[in-house]
Structure formats: structure tokens, C-alpha cells
Amino acid sequence: MRFGLLFIVYAIYVFAGISVLFNSCTHESKYVDVTGSNYPNDIAAIILNKCAVSGCHNNLSYANAGGLNLTTWDNLFKGTGTGATVIPYRPDFSSLCFFTNTDSSLGIALKPTMPYDRQPLSKAEYLKIRDWITAGAPDASGNIKFADDLNRSKFYVANRLCDVVTVIDAASILPMRYIDVGDGAAKYPYCIKVAPDKKHWYVSFFTQSDFVQQFNAENDKLMVNISLGTGVWTSFVISSDSKYGWFVDNSSPGKIVYVDLVSNAVLATYTFGGNFKYPSGIVLNEQYKKLYVGAQTGNFIYTIDIADPLSPVIQERPIDGKSTVMHQSSVNPVELLADPQSGKCYIACIASRDIRVMDMRYDTVVNEISLYAVPACMVIASGKLFVSCPDDMIFFPGNRGCVVVIDLHTNAIVKRIKTGYQPYGLAVDDDRDVIAAVNANISAGGPASHHVSGCGSKNGNVTFIDVNTLELVPGKLLEVAVFPYSVSAR
């Protein structure tokens, strides 16, 4: 009798345990309601049941899961503090793919595998996610993120060691597209500029090639390769009406090509009798009908009178107070920035580590601003000159580089900003009073990136300076591809 009672109790206990286990498994495997997520149903079935779950990327837990909320399609595209998780059409730059893939033959596979501490996605599930992103990662109605506004404000970042341009939505400060640029010969995108009318953007390359590229700024599709002849087309400037461009061949002897950007026809080639020696950097002063071009080595810049742009008058003009032109290494003025409002040209000199200020009315140097660091790129905003110094290791110990802020009324340095590791390109969004600073992070000693990109190696990043406070915009350090070098705003 006692044995029979014990057996009954034991049986009830075992049945209860099995019942709990069964109910628990049923609960874990039960698919949640996907309506209202705005994902396509097949994608929602994966993400909502495998990723947007308790302890991971749902409404209650996402703050402790990298700040990524996957409960809806709209939340997915809010990204994280380090950028976007999904880039439409580019699974090779979408970290959602990197951390859910377990087979490196199918794409980048990074650790820790997500869902964390749970059953990984099956091969079929991963491929469904990857193919969805390849198709643009549309919502349930087929809409593609960021495709709704052709006049969208953007930043364009040229990634020098990746042959891609990162397109950043200026309103959300999130990467929205990756655009392939160049070809087998034209590699390492160097200079990127949006035309003043904001209808096109142009990119040049560090390698020797015979063209630069023109893209449609509404949809970021390649329009044409503009044939210039063989050269190292690093620097260029575009007229204020966006109809003409001057492109610099950084060779010795170099040349400058004058182009009609409507027909994309070469109008003239300036050779200076073979006397251009590694020209570098170019600006245009339309009021005085002049071009100013830097020199990679020497104590001078080239001044070019283009009153008749088909027959320019070219001179070498010393900027160090001497009357003799020197072609050997001297102050080495490699980058220039024209301010049409003040009539000044700011000349970044890498050997003397300063900025020379030229009055463009008289072509005379009127000031020198010592930086104590090698300058790279410059922009003007709110009466201040911002200069990136990528190799400075003095003012922020342990970090490489800073952005120097100069008050243009006094020519005094008012601040140095630690934007990141090795800042180069700068671009101003005047509507939002924000400057994008691209940080190459290419040298040894720089911080580890969160993940690799579609072209491997360590990613760089973009940070943003509030022009009014001269502080970084908090919570915005965007990883982009390898060696971000130049940036332009639309």
C-alpha cells in the first residue's frame, strides 16, 4: 500500500516536470505575432523570434544590447551609437549579417555569434536575411529606407583603402548607403566634393588613371567617367554655378585640366610648359578670376589668371617672404581654402606646420598662424577656421591627431578638439551647424574597431563637432570603412 502511494506521488511529480518542460519548449518555439513590426513576414518570423527576444534586442532589453532595438523595421534603422546595423543593398557592410553568420564561405562571420547564448540562425535563415538586405531590406510594403527624399542632406565619405564611399544621412547622422567607386586602375578614392548646386558629386583617385567620376546626388548612381588623360587626379575645384571644373594632376610634370561639367568635355589643358612640379590642392576665386594651386615641395604656390580660361597666365609666387622661388623642400604648401567673403586664401604648409594667410586681391601673404602640428584639411564655419592635424601627438597624449580651431578675427587658436584617431577630412553642414570629421584610425596604436568592414582591416570612423559649442555631438561615433580620408556635405 505504501509502495503504491509512493509510486503515484512519483508519477505525478514526473508528469508535472514533463508538463513544465513541454510548456516551456512550446513557449520558446511558438512564433510571436509579426503584425505591426513592418518587416516582411518571412523576415519578421526570424528576427522577432530569434533576435528581438527577452534579454536581447526587444523593447525592454535593447539598451543593454548595444542600443539596438529590432522589434520593428523602423527601430532597426535607428541603428546604434556606432552607426547603422543594416545598409540597404550591402550585406557586406551590414553588421546584422556579420554577427548572425556562422559560415565564412557565405560572408563575414564575427564573434560573438548572435543570438547570443542561443541557437544560431540556420543557414537558410541567415541566407534569407542576407538576400533581403541585398534586395534593399524593404519594409512590409516594399519601401526602401532613405529612398523617399531626393533632396536629402548627406555627408559623403571617401574611404581611401576600400574603394567605396559611405553616404551618411545628415538628419539622423547614420550611414545609409555604400557606393562602389573607381575600377581596376582608378583606386583609392582621394578627394570627394559635392557640386554647389547639389545635383552631382565627384570623386578622384590616388592612383594614376585617366578619369574622375561624376555621380547623381539624388540617387547616388554613377553618371559618367570624365576622361582627363593619364594623371594622378587628386585635387579639383568646381565653379559656383557647377558648370565647370579644374582638375589637378599631382605628377611631375603635372597639369591642370579645365572641363565643361555639363557636356563633360575637356576645354583646355594647362601644362605651364612642363613646369608644374607635383601640384597639390586648388581653389578658385571667381571675383578676381584666379586659381591658386599648392606645391608638394617648395616655398611657393601657383597663381593662375583665368580671365580667359582658355589662355591662362601662370606664375610661381613665393609665400615665405623671399623673392626667389625654391622647388626643394621648404614650407611645402599642399592644401588651400578660399574664403570669398573675406577675400583670403588659407594655405596649409606641412613642413613649416602653419597656415599662411594670403590676401587674394594683391596675392600677398598677410599672416602666419603657427599650429605646432602638420595640417591636413580645412573648413570655415561661424567665423572660425577648423584645421585637422592627423599626426599631432602632443596635445592629447595617447591619441594621434586633433582639430585646431582658429578665430578668423584674431587669427588666434581658441581650441583643440580630440575628434578621434588621425582626423583628416572635414565638412560643414551649415543648416545644422555641424562639422563632420573623418578619423582614419589607420596607424598602429589606434583603437580597435567594433567590427571589420566589407574590405577587411580596421575601420575608421566619423565624429561630429557642434559649431556653436565646439564640443563633439554626444553618442555619435560612426564606424565606416577603411581609411576614411575626405568628406563633403550636401
KACOR-V103947 format. One record per pair of residues at least 6 apart in sequence whose C-alpha atoms are under 6 Angstrom apart, sorted by the first residue. I is the first residue (numbers start at 0). GAP is how many residues later the second one is. If there is no record, write none. Layout:
I,GAP
I,GAP
//
This chain:
33,10
36,35
37,35
37,101
37,102
38,34
38,100
38,101
39,99
39,100
50,6
50,64
51,6
51,18
51,19
54,6
55,6
55,9
56,11
56,12
56,13
57,11
57,13
61,6
61,7
66,13
67,12
68,6
68,7
69,6
78,6
80,394
80,395
81,395
81,396
81,397
82,91
82,395
83,90
83,91
84,9
84,10
84,11
85,8
86,7
86,89
86,90
87,45
87,48
87,49
88,44
88,45
88,46
88,47
89,44
90,39
90,42
91,362
92,360
92,361
97,10
97,11
97,12
98,11
98,14
98,15
99,13
99,14
100,8
101,7
137,6
149,68
152,17
152,337
153,14
153,15
153,16
153,335
153,336
154,12
154,13
154,333
154,334
155,10
155,11
155,331
155,332
156,8
156,9
156,329
156,330
157,7
157,31
157,326
157,327
157,328
158,6
158,322
158,323
158,324
158,325
158,326
159,28
159,29
159,323
159,324
159,325
160,27
160,321
160,322
161,293
161,320
162,18
162,25
163,15
163,16
163,17
164,13
164,14
165,12
166,8
166,9
166,10
167,6
167,7
167,8
184,24
185,19
185,21
185,23
186,18
186,20
187,17
187,18
188,15
188,16
189,14
189,15
189,16
190,12
190,13
190,295
191,10
191,11
192,8
192,9
192,295
193,7
194,6
194,47
195,44
195,46
197,292
198,18
199,15
199,16
199,17
200,13
200,14
200,16
201,11
201,12
202,10
203,8
203,29
203,30
204,29
205,28
206,25
207,23
207,24
208,21
208,22
209,17
209,18
209,19
209,20
210,14
210,15
210,16
210,17
211,13
211,14
212,12
212,13
213,9
213,10
214,6
214,7
214,8
230,18
231,17
231,18
232,15
232,16
234,13
234,46
235,10
235,11
235,12
236,8
236,9
236,46
237,6
237,7
242,18
242,19
243,15
243,16
243,17
244,13
244,14
245,11
245,12
246,9
246,10
247,8
248,6
249,28
249,29
249,30
250,27
251,25
251,26
252,21
252,23
252,24
253,22
254,15
254,16
255,13
255,14
256,11
256,12
257,8
257,9
257,10
258,6
258,7
258,8
267,42
277,17
277,18
278,15
278,16
279,14
279,15
279,16
279,54
280,12
280,13
280,53
280,54
280,55
281,10
281,11
282,8
282,9
283,7
288,17
288,18
289,14
289,15
289,16
290,12
290,13
291,10
291,11
292,8
292,9
293,7
293,39
293,40
294,6
294,38
294,39
295,36
295,38
296,31
296,32
296,35
297,28
297,29
297,30
297,31
297,32
297,34
298,19
298,27
298,31
298,32
299,17
299,18
299,19
300,15
300,16
301,13
301,14
302,11
302,12
303,9
303,10
304,7
304,8
305,6
317,7
330,18
330,20
330,21
331,17
331,18
331,19
332,15
332,16
334,12
334,13
335,10
335,11
336,8
336,9
337,7
342,17
343,14
343,15
343,16
344,12
344,13
345,10
345,11
346,8
346,9
347,7
347,27
349,24
349,25
352,18
352,19
352,20
352,21
353,15
353,16
353,17
354,13
354,14
355,11
355,12
356,8
356,9
356,10
357,6
357,7
357,8
372,19
373,15
374,13
374,14
375,12
375,13
376,10
376,11
376,48
377,8
377,9
378,6
378,7
382,25
383,22
383,23
383,24
384,20
384,21
385,18
385,19
386,16
386,17
387,15
387,35
387,36
388,12
388,13
388,14
389,11
389,32
389,33
389,34
390,9
390,10
391,8
391,9
392,7
399,21
399,22
400,20
400,21
401,15
401,16
402,13
402,14
403,12
404,8
404,9
404,10
405,6
405,7
405,8
419,19
420,18
420,20
421,17
421,18
421,19
422,15
422,16
423,14
423,61
424,12
424,13
424,60
424,61
424,62
425,10
425,11
425,61
426,8
426,9
426,60
426,61
426,62
427,6
427,7
432,34
433,31
433,32
433,33
434,29
434,30
435,27
435,28
436,25
436,26
436,27
437,24
437,46
438,21
438,22
438,23
439,20
439,43
439,44
440,19
441,41
448,9
448,10
451,6
452,28
458,21
458,22
458,23
459,19
459,20
459,22
459,23
459,24
460,17
460,18
460,19
461,15
461,16
462,14
463,8
463,9
464,6
464,7
464,8
465,6
465,7
//
